[in-house]
Structures are given as structure tokens and as C-alpha cells.
Amino acid sequence: MNAAQAVAATGKDLLALADLPAELITTLLDTAEGLLEVGERTVKKVPALRGKTVANVFYEPSTRTRTSFELAAKRLSADVLNVSVPASSVVKGETLLDTARTIEAMNVDTVVIRHAASGAPQLLARALSSHIINAGDGAHEHPTQGLLDLFTIRRAKGRIAGLVVVIVGDIAHSRVARSGLIGLTKLGAHVRLVGPPTMIPVGVAELGEPPGTCEVVADLDAALDGADVVMPLRLQLERQGAPLFSSRREYAVRWGVDRRRMALAAPDAIVMHPGPINRGVEIAADVADGERSTILTQVTHGVAVRMGVLFHYSGGGAA
Ligand code: CP
């Protein structure tokens, strides 16, 4: 699939990696590859989306995703509207749909939406003619995080196919885990999921495509054996009702990724984390800051990946 074919095949919205064929995921990664160097220029700008308007509408807190979408749009020369939900008429009771239609009425081309409700971007995609980009919906998907994680792995390892990737922790509440395992298995990786039994949904391994490419492993040390990539997840305390583990200290002992555990992985294994991190809980501080960590590289890559996504979905011409 070349770039022109990919733009034609992209569809109106980016809602979930589950919707995308492997070829389109690869094309999005290739586009990001071409755009990465824009962030290293003295003048960090290309005219690809000049005249387009991108609105960032975040109903949940965000540091990385919101700022990187803003930078990505600006580096493509789009106009950017950042809607501060706490300072908007949402607090007066305006619905999601009315808010989105109001923004669209200002001739916005693309709406980037984060919402606590799974399916909120799908609702907007059906109701609006603007392009809708999912920046994380509930525990469903976080497709651009999945893409930037794939991009980071591909750059670090030179490939995705054939790698063993271990995703550790709160799988049940993690949209990052869902997008990650779907994207990774579509591109040929093998995914091991491991964490407290209370945080591993029944049947989650069946999300791997094709069947048999994702497995649940009960023991963290066994899961890490020979792994190429280790991805501890943030404990999503804001999404957990009743406590799912007895204490942070016990969690760190049973499920935390530390130097001893990283030694069980392949000698050249990398450790990733979508951020924000709970230092000393799901990941030891020295591992997070260590030579195998790609945490800040993921952030850098996030801008290029979101540039690629905006370029494809907002109808860019030549980058
Ligand atoms: N990884 C991620 O989605 O981070 P933010 O919540 O800071 O956007």
C-alpha cells in the first residue's frame, strides 16, 4: 500500500486498532517514520495541513496525548483548538453530542476526543461528519498509544514480527494493553499477558489476531523468560471500584518490574511504559530511568505518530 492508497483506504475516523488491517497500521508507522525528522529541524513545521482545523476535546486528564496532538497538528501547520472541558459548558450540563456538534459548527475538520466512556468516539463518528480520532476511551482502546508503542518497538528492534512482548499488570482497566496486544499480534508479535488474577479479564487473550498469538501467563518470572519487550502498565486506580490488591507494596513485590526481573528477559530487551508511571509500584525507579528504558523515547515518537495519523485522517496532501 503506497501513501496515496493508504489515504484513500484510511476511512473517516481512527477509533480502534481492531478496525485496521495490518497493512494500514504499517503505512501509518511508515508515515510517522518520514515525519520524525520534522521535530529535529530548526523550523519544526511542514505545510501539510495548512487551512485545516483540529480540536482537542479531553474529558479526562492527559499530559502526553493532549500536548502531543497539539504539537503534531501545529507541526503540520493546522489551526488548533484546545477545549478545556472543566471550563466549558459541559459543567452546565451540555451533553457530549451537543458539545461536539457545537465545535463542528465552527467548521472544525478533525476532533480528537478522550472520554471515560468506552464508545464515546464511536458515538461522535456516527453523528459528525468531522474526522474523529480516539485519544483513549474508557478501558476500550487508545489507538495512537498502540501505534507509538509499535513505532518505538520497530525502531528499537528493527521488526515487530517474531518478538515476544510481555504486558504486565492491570490489563482489565488498560486501553493501552488492549490496543497494544491487538496491534502487536496483527503485526506478528507474540504477546504474554501477566498480572494479578483480579486484573486479567476472562477471554482477553482471544483479542490477539490471529488466534494463538496472545496468552495469559500466571507467573511474572516465567512470563519474562527470554522476552524482547517488557511493558508494565500503570495501575488504573481511578477506574478500579473495590481495591483489587491489598497494598502498593505487595503489588510491587509480586508484579513490579525491577532489575532482577529484567535480567530474566533477553539481554537486549527494552522496557516500555505508556506513562504516567507509579515509581516503585509497577516499575522500579532505576529501571524506569535505566539504559533499557524507552519511556521518554515513546513520548518523542508520540508526536511523529500523531502527525502521521492527523495527516492521513485529516486529508493531508504532500507532507
Ligand atoms: N499515555 C498516556 O495516554 O498518557 P496521558 O494520559 O498523559 O495522555
py3Dmol code that shows the C-alpha trace and the ligand (Angstrom):
import py3Dmol

protein = """\
ATOM      1  CA  MET A   1       0.000   0.000   0.000  1.00  0.00           C
ATOM      2  CA  ASN A   2       1.604   3.334  -1.031  1.00  0.00           C
ATOM      3  CA  ALA A   3       0.848   6.638   0.738  1.00  0.00           C
ATOM      4  CA  ALA A   4      -1.875   7.709  -1.709  1.00  0.00           C
ATOM      5  CA  GLN A   5      -3.612   4.322  -1.478  1.00  0.00           C
ATOM      6  CA  ALA A   6      -3.363   4.450   2.315  1.00  0.00           C
ATOM      7  CA  VAL A   7      -5.009   7.879   2.499  1.00  0.00           C
ATOM      8  CA  ALA A   8      -7.821   6.549   0.299  1.00  0.00           C
ATOM      9  CA  ALA A   9      -8.178   3.394   2.435  1.00  0.00           C
ATOM     10  CA  THR A  10      -7.927   5.160   5.777  1.00  0.00           C
ATOM     11  CA  GLY A  11     -11.609   5.834   6.280  1.00  0.00           C
ATOM     12  CA  LYS A  12     -13.088   8.833   8.048  1.00  0.00           C
ATOM     13  CA  ASP A  13     -12.108   8.066  11.647  1.00  0.00           C
ATOM     14  CA  LEU A  14      -9.457   6.372  13.782  1.00  0.00           C
ATOM     15  CA  LEU A  15     -11.435   4.652  16.524  1.00  0.00           C
ATOM     16  CA  ALA A  16      -9.573   1.413  17.303  1.00  0.00           C
ATOM     17  CA  LEU A  17      -6.631  -0.646  16.090  1.00  0.00           C
ATOM     18  CA  ALA A  18      -9.083  -3.555  15.964  1.00  0.00           C
ATOM     19  CA  ASP A  19     -10.608  -1.818  12.907  1.00  0.00           C
ATOM     20  CA  LEU A  20      -7.346  -1.500  10.952  1.00  0.00           C
ATOM     21  CA  PRO A  21      -5.737  -4.052   8.647  1.00  0.00           C
ATOM     22  CA  ALA A  22      -2.058  -4.783   9.302  1.00  0.00           C
ATOM     23  CA  GLU A  23      -1.113  -3.047   6.023  1.00  0.00           C
ATOM     24  CA  LEU A  24      -2.683   0.239   7.133  1.00  0.00           C
ATOM     25  CA  ILE A  25      -1.017   0.036  10.563  1.00  0.00           C
ATOM     26  CA  THR A  26       2.327  -0.424   8.785  1.00  0.00           C
ATOM     27  CA  THR A  27       1.601   2.506   6.471  1.00  0.00           C
ATOM     28  CA  LEU A  28       0.807   4.751   9.454  1.00  0.00           C
ATOM     29  CA  LEU A  29       4.117   3.715  11.061  1.00  0.00           C
ATOM     30  CA  ASP A  30       5.978   4.388   7.803  1.00  0.00           C
ATOM     31  CA  THR A  31       4.384   7.835   7.554  1.00  0.00           C
ATOM     32  CA  ALA A  32       5.466   8.617  11.127  1.00  0.00           C
ATOM     33  CA  GLU A  33       8.975   7.478  10.205  1.00  0.00           C
ATOM     34  CA  GLY A  34       9.071  10.108   7.465  1.00  0.00           C
ATOM     35  CA  LEU A  35       7.774  12.818   9.789  1.00  0.00           C
ATOM     36  CA  LEU A  36      10.058  12.109  12.777  1.00  0.00           C
ATOM     37  CA  GLU A  37      12.821  14.344  11.468  1.00  0.00           C
ATOM     38  CA  VAL A  38      10.481  17.369  11.331  1.00  0.00           C
ATOM     39  CA  GLY A  39      10.778  17.515  15.136  1.00  0.00           C
ATOM     40  CA  GLU A  40      14.557  17.753  14.838  1.00  0.00           C
ATOM     41  CA  ARG A  41      14.555  20.716  12.448  1.00  0.00           C
ATOM     42  CA  THR A  42      15.257  24.289  13.481  1.00  0.00           C
ATOM     43  CA  VAL A  43      11.886  25.225  11.985  1.00  0.00           C
ATOM     44  CA  LYS A  44       9.656  22.340  13.110  1.00  0.00           C
ATOM     45  CA  LYS A  45       6.908  22.761  10.556  1.00  0.00           C
ATOM     46  CA  VAL A  46       5.605  21.407   7.248  1.00  0.00           C
ATOM     47  CA  PRO A  47       2.580  22.806   5.380  1.00  0.00           C
ATOM     48  CA  ALA A  48       0.658  19.515   5.015  1.00  0.00           C
ATOM     49  CA  LEU A  49      -2.470  20.558   6.966  1.00  0.00           C
ATOM     50  CA  ARG A  50      -2.426  24.308   6.293  1.00  0.00           C
ATOM     51  CA  GLY A  51      -6.023  25.558   6.387  1.00  0.00           C
ATOM     52  CA  LYS A  52      -7.302  22.574   8.415  1.00  0.00           C
ATOM     53  CA  THR A  53      -8.561  22.871  11.994  1.00  0.00           C
ATOM     54  CA  VAL A  54      -8.036  20.251  14.696  1.00  0.00           C
ATOM     55  CA  ALA A  55      -9.974  20.379  18.008  1.00  0.00           C
ATOM     56  CA  ASN A  56      -8.629  18.566  21.082  1.00  0.00           C
ATOM     57  CA  VAL A  57     -11.534  17.707  23.394  1.00  0.00           C
ATOM     58  CA  PHE A  58     -10.322  15.892  26.508  1.00  0.00           C
ATOM     59  CA  TYR A  59     -12.880  14.847  29.131  1.00  0.00           C
ATOM     60  CA  GLU A  60     -10.147  13.082  31.136  1.00  0.00           C
ATOM     61  CA  PRO A  61      -6.748  14.357  32.307  1.00  0.00           C
ATOM     62  CA  SER A  62      -3.800  13.939  29.963  1.00  0.00           C
ATOM     63  CA  THR A  63      -0.261  15.231  29.681  1.00  0.00           C
ATOM     64  CA  ARG A  64       1.336  13.232  26.851  1.00  0.00           C
ATOM     65  CA  THR A  65      -1.574  12.617  24.485  1.00  0.00           C
ATOM     66  CA  ARG A  66      -3.116  16.080  24.558  1.00  0.00           C
ATOM     67  CA  THR A  67       0.118  18.031  24.239  1.00  0.00           C
ATOM     68  CA  SER A  68       1.483  15.743  21.531  1.00  0.00           C
ATOM     69  CA  PHE A  69      -1.696  16.025  19.457  1.00  0.00           C
ATOM     70  CA  GLU A  70      -1.423  19.814  19.790  1.00  0.00           C
ATOM     71  CA  LEU A  71       2.243  19.810  18.749  1.00  0.00           C
ATOM     72  CA  ALA A  72       1.573  17.336  15.946  1.00  0.00           C
ATOM     73  CA  ALA A  73      -1.193  19.494  14.487  1.00  0.00           C
ATOM     74  CA  LYS A  74       0.907  22.654  14.790  1.00  0.00           C
ATOM     75  CA  ARG A  75       3.921  20.993  13.153  1.00  0.00           C
ATOM     76  CA  LEU A  76       1.630  20.150  10.224  1.00  0.00           C
ATOM     77  CA  SER A  77       0.514  23.831  10.131  1.00  0.00           C
ATOM     78  CA  ALA A  78      -3.095  23.130  11.171  1.00  0.00           C
ATOM     79  CA  ASP A  79      -5.022  25.541  13.377  1.00  0.00           C
ATOM     80  CA  VAL A  80      -5.591  24.011  16.815  1.00  0.00           C
ATOM     81  CA  LEU A  81      -8.488  24.443  19.205  1.00  0.00           C
ATOM     82  CA  ASN A  82      -7.914  23.095  22.735  1.00  0.00           C
ATOM     83  CA  VAL A  83     -11.250  22.770  24.512  1.00  0.00           C
ATOM     84  CA  SER A  84     -10.835  22.891  28.279  1.00  0.00           C
ATOM     85  CA  VAL A  85     -13.709  20.676  29.396  1.00  0.00           C
ATOM     86  CA  PRO A  86     -13.694  21.843  33.070  1.00  0.00           C
ATOM     87  CA  ALA A  87     -14.012  25.451  31.809  1.00  0.00           C
ATOM     88  CA  SER A  88     -16.642  24.621  29.179  1.00  0.00           C
ATOM     89  CA  SER A  89     -20.443  24.418  29.175  1.00  0.00           C
ATOM     90  CA  VAL A  90     -20.101  20.710  29.947  1.00  0.00           C
ATOM     91  CA  VAL A  91     -20.143  21.793  33.598  1.00  0.00           C
ATOM     92  CA  LYS A  92     -23.577  23.368  32.936  1.00  0.00           C
ATOM     93  CA  GLY A  93     -24.855  20.005  31.742  1.00  0.00           C
ATOM     94  CA  GLU A  94     -24.241  20.175  27.988  1.00  0.00           C
ATOM     95  CA  THR A  95     -24.095  16.668  26.541  1.00  0.00           C
ATOM     96  CA  LEU A  96     -21.130  15.163  24.717  1.00  0.00           C
ATOM     97  CA  LEU A  97     -23.039  15.180  21.437  1.00  0.00           C
ATOM     98  CA  ASP A  98     -24.202  18.789  21.779  1.00  0.00           C
ATOM     99  CA  THR A  99     -20.672  19.859  22.706  1.00  0.00           C
ATOM    100  CA  ALA A 100     -19.192  18.051  19.706  1.00  0.00           C
ATOM    101  CA  ARG A 101     -21.840  19.420  17.301  1.00  0.00           C
ATOM    102  CA  THR A 102     -21.148  22.932  18.612  1.00  0.00           C
ATOM    103  CA  ILE A 103     -17.433  22.539  17.908  1.00  0.00           C
ATOM    104  CA  GLU A 104     -18.126  21.070  14.479  1.00  0.00           C
ATOM    105  CA  ALA A 105     -20.385  24.021  13.642  1.00  0.00           C
ATOM    106  CA  MET A 106     -17.225  26.170  13.685  1.00  0.00           C
ATOM    107  CA  ASN A 107     -16.035  24.193  10.639  1.00  0.00           C
ATOM    108  CA  VAL A 108     -13.565  22.066  12.534  1.00  0.00           C
ATOM    109  CA  ASP A 109     -12.147  19.307  10.322  1.00  0.00           C
ATOM    110  CA  THR A 110     -10.929  16.848  12.966  1.00  0.00           C
ATOM    111  CA  VAL A 111     -11.984  16.204  16.568  1.00  0.00           C
ATOM    112  CA  VAL A 112      -9.533  14.411  18.874  1.00  0.00           C
ATOM    113  CA  ILE A 113     -11.546  13.026  21.767  1.00  0.00           C
ATOM    114  CA  ARG A 114     -10.645  11.435  25.109  1.00  0.00           C
ATOM    115  CA  HIS A 115     -13.522  10.257  27.258  1.00  0.00           C
ATOM    116  CA  ALA A 116     -14.064   7.995  30.283  1.00  0.00           C
ATOM    117  CA  ALA A 117     -16.883   6.170  28.496  1.00  0.00           C
ATOM    118  CA  SER A 118     -15.916   3.329  26.162  1.00  0.00           C
ATOM    119  CA  GLY A 119     -17.575   4.015  22.814  1.00  0.00           C
ATOM    120  CA  ALA A 120     -17.731   7.826  23.087  1.00  0.00           C
ATOM    121  CA  PRO A 121     -15.589   8.314  19.917  1.00  0.00           C
ATOM    122  CA  GLN A 122     -17.782   5.812  18.038  1.00  0.00           C
ATOM    123  CA  LEU A 123     -20.855   7.854  19.019  1.00  0.00           C
ATOM    124  CA  LEU A 124     -19.275  11.035  17.628  1.00  0.00           C
ATOM    125  CA  ALA A 125     -18.079   9.262  14.482  1.00  0.00           C
ATOM    126  CA  ARG A 126     -21.653   8.287  13.639  1.00  0.00           C
ATOM    127  CA  ALA A 127     -23.127  11.715  14.401  1.00  0.00           C
ATOM    128  CA  LEU A 128     -20.498  14.077  12.950  1.00  0.00           C
ATOM    129  CA  SER A 129     -19.032  14.495   9.503  1.00  0.00           C
ATOM    130  CA  SER A 130     -15.700  15.659  11.021  1.00  0.00           C
ATOM    131  CA  HIS A 131     -12.885  13.132  11.327  1.00  0.00           C
ATOM    132  CA  ILE A 132     -12.871  11.602  14.821  1.00  0.00           C
ATOM    133  CA  ILE A 133      -9.603  10.441  16.386  1.00  0.00           C
ATOM    134  CA  ASN A 134      -9.833   8.358  19.555  1.00  0.00           C
ATOM    135  CA  ALA A 135      -7.355   9.632  22.167  1.00  0.00           C
ATOM    136  CA  GLY A 136      -8.469   6.985  24.679  1.00  0.00           C
ATOM    137  CA  ASP A 137     -11.999   5.812  25.537  1.00  0.00           C
ATOM    138  CA  GLY A 138     -12.582   4.200  28.917  1.00  0.00           C
ATOM    139  CA  ALA A 139     -10.979   0.772  29.111  1.00  0.00           C
ATOM    140  CA  HIS A 140     -11.619   0.143  25.397  1.00  0.00           C
ATOM    141  CA  GLU A 141      -8.752   1.393  23.179  1.00  0.00           C
ATOM    142  CA  HIS A 142      -6.007   4.020  22.921  1.00  0.00           C
ATOM    143  CA  PRO A 143      -5.064   3.506  19.263  1.00  0.00           C
ATOM    144  CA  THR A 144      -2.433   6.233  18.920  1.00  0.00           C
ATOM    145  CA  GLN A 145      -0.660   4.926  22.048  1.00  0.00           C
ATOM    146  CA  GLY A 146      -0.711   1.489  20.440  1.00  0.00           C
ATOM    147  CA  LEU A 147       0.774   2.948  17.264  1.00  0.00           C
ATOM    148  CA  LEU A 148       3.531   4.859  19.066  1.00  0.00           C
ATOM    149  CA  ASP A 149       4.420   1.746  21.052  1.00  0.00           C
ATOM    150  CA  LEU A 150       4.644  -0.256  17.809  1.00  0.00           C
ATOM    151  CA  PHE A 151       6.737   2.517  16.275  1.00  0.00           C
ATOM    152  CA  THR A 152       9.125   2.518  19.254  1.00  0.00           C
ATOM    153  CA  ILE A 153       9.490  -1.270  19.200  1.00  0.00           C
ATOM    154  CA  ARG A 154      10.087  -1.310  15.445  1.00  0.00           C
ATOM    155  CA  ARG A 155      12.785   1.368  15.743  1.00  0.00           C
ATOM    156  CA  ALA A 156      14.472  -0.336  18.718  1.00  0.00           C
ATOM    157  CA  LYS A 157      14.328  -3.893  17.354  1.00  0.00           C
ATOM    158  CA  GLY A 158      14.131  -3.370  13.596  1.00  0.00           C
ATOM    159  CA  ARG A 159      10.975  -5.506  13.383  1.00  0.00           C
ATOM    160  CA  ILE A 160       7.770  -6.484  15.163  1.00  0.00           C
ATOM    161  CA  ALA A 161       7.171  -9.962  13.752  1.00  0.00           C
ATOM    162  CA  GLY A 162       8.570 -12.766  15.868  1.00  0.00           C
ATOM    163  CA  LEU A 163       9.154 -10.680  19.007  1.00  0.00           C
ATOM    164  CA  VAL A 164       7.900 -11.751  22.429  1.00  0.00           C
ATOM    165  CA  VAL A 165       6.222  -8.858  24.253  1.00  0.00           C
ATOM    166  CA  VAL A 166       5.191  -9.122  27.917  1.00  0.00           C
ATOM    167  CA  ILE A 167       2.433  -6.775  29.120  1.00  0.00           C
ATOM    168  CA  VAL A 168       2.310  -6.690  32.925  1.00  0.00           C
ATOM    169  CA  GLY A 169      -0.317  -5.536  35.385  1.00  0.00           C
ATOM    170  CA  ASP A 170      -3.756  -4.000  35.255  1.00  0.00           C
ATOM    171  CA  ILE A 171      -4.900  -5.456  31.934  1.00  0.00           C
ATOM    172  CA  ALA A 172      -8.573  -5.166  32.893  1.00  0.00           C
ATOM    173  CA  HIS A 173      -8.610  -1.380  33.025  1.00  0.00           C
ATOM    174  CA  SER A 174      -5.984  -0.669  30.392  1.00  0.00           C
ATOM    175  CA  ARG A 175      -6.937   0.641  26.968  1.00  0.00           C
ATOM    176  CA  VAL A 176      -3.184   0.741  26.289  1.00  0.00           C
ATOM    177  CA  ALA A 177      -2.963  -3.036  26.806  1.00  0.00           C
ATOM    178  CA  ARG A 178      -5.931  -3.629  24.521  1.00  0.00           C
ATOM    179  CA  SER A 179      -4.609  -1.512  21.626  1.00  0.00           C
ATOM    180  CA  GLY A 180      -1.110  -2.840  22.228  1.00  0.00           C
ATOM    181  CA  LEU A 181      -1.955  -6.515  22.095  1.00  0.00           C
ATOM    182  CA  ILE A 182      -4.213  -6.075  19.063  1.00  0.00           C
ATOM    183  CA  GLY A 183      -1.614  -4.087  17.094  1.00  0.00           C
ATOM    184  CA  LEU A 184       1.305  -6.280  18.130  1.00  0.00           C
ATOM    185  CA  THR A 185      -0.350  -9.543  17.201  1.00  0.00           C
ATOM    186  CA  LYS A 186      -1.622  -8.151  13.881  1.00  0.00           C
ATOM    187  CA  LEU A 187       1.994  -7.337  13.024  1.00  0.00           C
ATOM    188  CA  GLY A 188       3.245 -10.793  14.013  1.00  0.00           C
ATOM    189  CA  ALA A 189       4.457 -10.471  17.623  1.00  0.00           C
ATOM    190  CA  HIS A 190       3.607 -12.936  20.378  1.00  0.00           C
ATOM    191  CA  VAL A 191       2.083 -11.299  23.470  1.00  0.00           C
ATOM    192  CA  ARG A 192       2.175 -12.645  27.023  1.00  0.00           C
ATOM    193  CA  LEU A 193      -0.248 -11.036  29.476  1.00  0.00           C
ATOM    194  CA  VAL A 194       0.533 -11.339  33.170  1.00  0.00           C
ATOM    195  CA  GLY A 195      -0.799  -9.718  36.336  1.00  0.00           C
ATOM    196  CA  PRO A 196      -2.984 -10.230  39.383  1.00  0.00           C
ATOM    197  CA  PRO A 197      -5.834 -12.618  38.527  1.00  0.00           C
ATOM    198  CA  THR A 198      -8.297  -9.879  39.571  1.00  0.00           C
ATOM    199  CA  MET A 199      -6.943  -7.696  36.757  1.00  0.00           C
ATOM    200  CA  ILE A 200      -6.939 -10.234  33.907  1.00  0.00           C
ATOM    201  CA  PRO A 201     -10.346 -10.369  32.173  1.00  0.00           C
ATOM    202  CA  VAL A 202     -11.611 -13.797  31.158  1.00  0.00           C
ATOM    203  CA  GLY A 203     -11.076 -14.363  27.432  1.00  0.00           C
ATOM    204  CA  VAL A 204      -8.754 -11.370  26.929  1.00  0.00           C
ATOM    205  CA  ALA A 205      -6.150 -13.479  25.082  1.00  0.00           C
ATOM    206  CA  GLU A 206      -8.737 -14.065  22.347  1.00  0.00           C
ATOM    207  CA  LEU A 207      -8.240 -10.434  21.282  1.00  0.00           C
ATOM    208  CA  GLY A 208      -4.949 -11.496  19.701  1.00  0.00           C
ATOM    209  CA  GLU A 209      -5.169 -11.805  15.897  1.00  0.00           C
ATOM    210  CA  PRO A 210      -4.747 -14.446  14.588  1.00  0.00           C
ATOM    211  CA  PRO A 211      -5.807 -16.835  17.377  1.00  0.00           C
ATOM    212  CA  GLY A 212      -2.956 -18.261  19.455  1.00  0.00           C
ATOM    213  CA  THR A 213      -0.783 -15.122  19.278  1.00  0.00           C
ATOM    214  CA  CYS A 214      -1.647 -13.951  22.804  1.00  0.00           C
ATOM    215  CA  GLU A 215      -1.555 -15.951  26.028  1.00  0.00           C
ATOM    216  CA  VAL A 216      -2.148 -15.330  29.718  1.00  0.00           C
ATOM    217  CA  VAL A 217       0.750 -16.426  31.948  1.00  0.00           C
ATOM    218  CA  ALA A 218       0.193 -16.809  35.693  1.00  0.00           C
ATOM    219  CA  ASP A 219       3.724 -16.125  36.940  1.00  0.00           C
ATOM    220  CA  LEU A 220       5.661 -12.947  36.147  1.00  0.00           C
ATOM    221  CA  ASP A 221       9.124 -14.521  36.294  1.00  0.00           C
ATOM    222  CA  ALA A 222       8.009 -17.254  33.869  1.00  0.00           C
ATOM    223  CA  ALA A 223       6.412 -14.683  31.539  1.00  0.00           C
ATOM    224  CA  LEU A 224       9.634 -12.654  31.360  1.00  0.00           C
ATOM    225  CA  ASP A 225      11.773 -15.611  30.265  1.00  0.00           C
ATOM    226  CA  GLY A 226      13.539 -14.530  27.060  1.00  0.00           C
ATOM    227  CA  ALA A 227      11.169 -11.604  26.414  1.00  0.00           C
ATOM    228  CA  ASP A 228      12.203  -8.949  23.875  1.00  0.00           C
ATOM    229  CA  VAL A 229       9.955  -6.213  25.225  1.00  0.00           C
ATOM    230  CA  VAL A 230       8.595  -5.688  28.760  1.00  0.00           C
ATOM    231  CA  MET A 231       5.692  -3.303  29.216  1.00  0.00           C
ATOM    232  CA  PRO A 232       4.478  -2.718  32.775  1.00  0.00           C
ATOM    233  CA  LEU A 233       1.177  -0.836  32.950  1.00  0.00           C
ATOM    234  CA  ARG A 234       0.083   1.902  35.292  1.00  0.00           C
ATOM    235  CA  LEU A 235      -2.304   0.799  38.000  1.00  0.00           C
ATOM    236  CA  GLN A 236      -5.550   2.468  36.908  1.00  0.00           C
ATOM    237  CA  LEU A 237      -6.703   3.269  40.440  1.00  0.00           C
ATOM    238  CA  GLU A 238      -9.229   5.817  39.128  1.00  0.00           C
ATOM    239  CA  ARG A 239     -11.041   3.050  37.218  1.00  0.00           C
ATOM    240  CA  GLN A 240     -11.000   0.436  39.992  1.00  0.00           C
ATOM    241  CA  GLY A 241     -14.021   0.280  42.263  1.00  0.00           C
ATOM    242  CA  ALA A 242     -13.231  -2.045  45.170  1.00  0.00           C
ATOM    243  CA  PRO A 243      -9.469  -2.484  45.720  1.00  0.00           C
ATOM    244  CA  LEU A 244      -8.087  -5.307  43.535  1.00  0.00           C
ATOM    245  CA  PHE A 245      -4.888  -5.807  45.552  1.00  0.00           C
ATOM    246  CA  SER A 246      -4.005  -5.452  49.225  1.00  0.00           C
ATOM    247  CA  SER A 247      -1.295  -2.786  49.117  1.00  0.00           C
ATOM    248  CA  ARG A 248       1.034  -0.986  46.704  1.00  0.00           C
ATOM    249  CA  ARG A 249       3.966  -2.579  48.489  1.00  0.00           C
ATOM    250  CA  GLU A 250       2.614  -6.078  47.953  1.00  0.00           C
ATOM    251  CA  TYR A 251       1.845  -5.215  44.318  1.00  0.00           C
ATOM    252  CA  ALA A 252       5.431  -4.066  43.784  1.00  0.00           C
ATOM    253  CA  VAL A 253       6.804  -7.288  45.275  1.00  0.00           C
ATOM    254  CA  ARG A 254       4.534  -9.589  43.237  1.00  0.00           C
ATOM    255  CA  TRP A 255       4.138  -7.659  39.970  1.00  0.00           C
ATOM    256  CA  GLY A 256       6.691  -4.844  39.898  1.00  0.00           C
ATOM    257  CA  VAL A 257       9.357  -4.831  37.160  1.00  0.00           C
ATOM    258  CA  ASP A 258      12.760  -4.362  38.786  1.00  0.00           C
ATOM    259  CA  ARG A 259      16.365  -5.100  37.804  1.00  0.00           C
ATOM    260  CA  ARG A 260      16.235  -8.711  38.979  1.00  0.00           C
ATOM    261  CA  ARG A 261      13.194  -9.362  36.837  1.00  0.00           C
ATOM    262  CA  MET A 262      14.604  -7.538  33.795  1.00  0.00           C
ATOM    263  CA  ALA A 263      17.578  -9.934  33.982  1.00  0.00           C
ATOM    264  CA  LEU A 264      15.151 -12.768  33.135  1.00  0.00           C
ATOM    265  CA  ALA A 265      14.299 -11.123  29.799  1.00  0.00           C
ATOM    266  CA  ALA A 266      16.505 -11.251  26.692  1.00  0.00           C
ATOM    267  CA  PRO A 267      19.878  -9.495  27.171  1.00  0.00           C
ATOM    268  CA  ASP A 268      18.836  -6.752  24.724  1.00  0.00           C
ATOM    269  CA  ALA A 269      15.255  -6.440  25.990  1.00  0.00           C
ATOM    270  CA  ILE A 270      13.726  -2.983  26.281  1.00  0.00           C
ATOM    271  CA  VAL A 271      11.312  -1.805  28.958  1.00  0.00           C
ATOM    272  CA  MET A 272       8.437   0.441  27.939  1.00  0.00           C
ATOM    273  CA  HIS A 273       5.720   2.280  29.843  1.00  0.00           C
ATOM    274  CA  PRO A 274       2.922   4.437  28.413  1.00  0.00           C
ATOM    275  CA  GLY A 275       3.147   6.847  31.359  1.00  0.00           C
ATOM    276  CA  PRO A 276       2.378   8.309  33.738  1.00  0.00           C
ATOM    277  CA  ILE A 277       4.370   5.926  35.936  1.00  0.00           C
ATOM    278  CA  ASN A 278       3.923   4.986  39.578  1.00  0.00           C
ATOM    279  CA  ARG A 279       7.588   4.822  40.547  1.00  0.00           C
ATOM    280  CA  GLY A 280       8.355   1.908  42.843  1.00  0.00           C
ATOM    281  CA  VAL A 281       4.984   0.245  42.201  1.00  0.00           C
ATOM    282  CA  GLU A 282       4.651  -1.264  38.695  1.00  0.00           C
ATOM    283  CA  ILE A 283       8.209  -0.252  37.748  1.00  0.00           C
ATOM    284  CA  ALA A 284      11.307   0.367  39.882  1.00  0.00           C
ATOM    285  CA  ALA A 285      12.717   3.879  39.537  1.00  0.00           C
ATOM    286  CA  ASP A 286      16.145   2.641  38.412  1.00  0.00           C
ATOM    287  CA  VAL A 287      14.549   0.541  35.655  1.00  0.00           C
ATOM    288  CA  ALA A 288      12.356   3.446  34.514  1.00  0.00           C
ATOM    289  CA  ASP A 289      15.427   5.686  34.316  1.00  0.00           C
ATOM    290  CA  GLY A 290      17.827   2.967  33.155  1.00  0.00           C
ATOM    291  CA  GLU A 291      19.560   2.273  29.867  1.00  0.00           C
ATOM    292  CA  ARG A 292      16.897  -0.189  28.684  1.00  0.00           C
ATOM    293  CA  SER A 293      14.017   2.223  29.225  1.00  0.00           C
ATOM    294  CA  THR A 294      12.266   3.748  26.203  1.00  0.00           C
ATOM    295  CA  ILE A 295       9.773   5.810  28.236  1.00  0.00           C
ATOM    296  CA  LEU A 296      10.866   9.260  27.025  1.00  0.00           C
ATOM    297  CA  THR A 297      11.619   7.977  23.520  1.00  0.00           C
ATOM    298  CA  GLN A 298       7.977   6.860  23.390  1.00  0.00           C
ATOM    299  CA  VAL A 299       6.953  10.448  24.153  1.00  0.00           C
ATOM    300  CA  THR A 300       9.146  11.811  21.346  1.00  0.00           C
ATOM    301  CA  HIS A 301       7.743   9.218  18.949  1.00  0.00           C
ATOM    302  CA  GLY A 302       4.207  10.080  20.017  1.00  0.00           C
ATOM    303  CA  VAL A 303       4.415  13.448  18.261  1.00  0.00           C
ATOM    304  CA  ALA A 304       5.586  11.905  14.966  1.00  0.00           C
ATOM    305  CA  VAL A 305       2.980   9.145  15.133  1.00  0.00           C
ATOM    306  CA  ARG A 306       0.176  11.635  15.803  1.00  0.00           C
ATOM    307  CA  MET A 307       1.443  13.768  12.926  1.00  0.00           C
ATOM    308  CA  GLY A 308       1.123  10.711  10.713  1.00  0.00           C
ATOM    309  CA  VAL A 309      -2.369   9.976  11.996  1.00  0.00           C
ATOM    310  CA  LEU A 310      -3.579  13.565  11.530  1.00  0.00           C
ATOM    311  CA  PHE A 311      -2.014  13.664   8.075  1.00  0.00           C
ATOM    312  CA  HIS A 312      -3.836  10.524   6.947  1.00  0.00           C
ATOM    313  CA  TYR A 313      -7.199  11.124   8.600  1.00  0.00           C
ATOM    314  CA  SER A 314      -7.447  14.883   8.086  1.00  0.00           C
ATOM    315  CA  GLY A 315      -6.834  14.582   4.364  1.00  0.00           C
ATOM    316  CA  GLY A 316      -3.300  15.895   4.056  1.00  0.00           C
ATOM    317  CA  GLY A 317      -1.592  16.340   0.713  1.00  0.00           C
ATOM    318  CA  ALA A 318       2.181  16.106   0.389  1.00  0.00           C
ATOM    319  CA  ALA A 319       3.938  16.127   3.789  1.00  0.00           C
TER     320      ALA A 319
END
"""
ligand_1 = """\
8
CP
N -0.037 7.520 27.894
C -0.991 8.438 28.028
O -2.114 8.328 27.461
O -0.631 9.490 28.831
P -1.519 10.760 29.146
O -2.691 10.285 29.976
O -0.616 11.708 29.894
O -2.012 11.324 27.848
"""
view = py3Dmol.view(width=600, height=400)
view.addModel(protein, "pdb")
view.setStyle({"model": 0}, {"cartoon": {"style": "trace"}})
view.addModel(ligand_1, "xyz")
view.setStyle({"model": 1}, {"stick": {}})
view.zoomTo()
view.show()
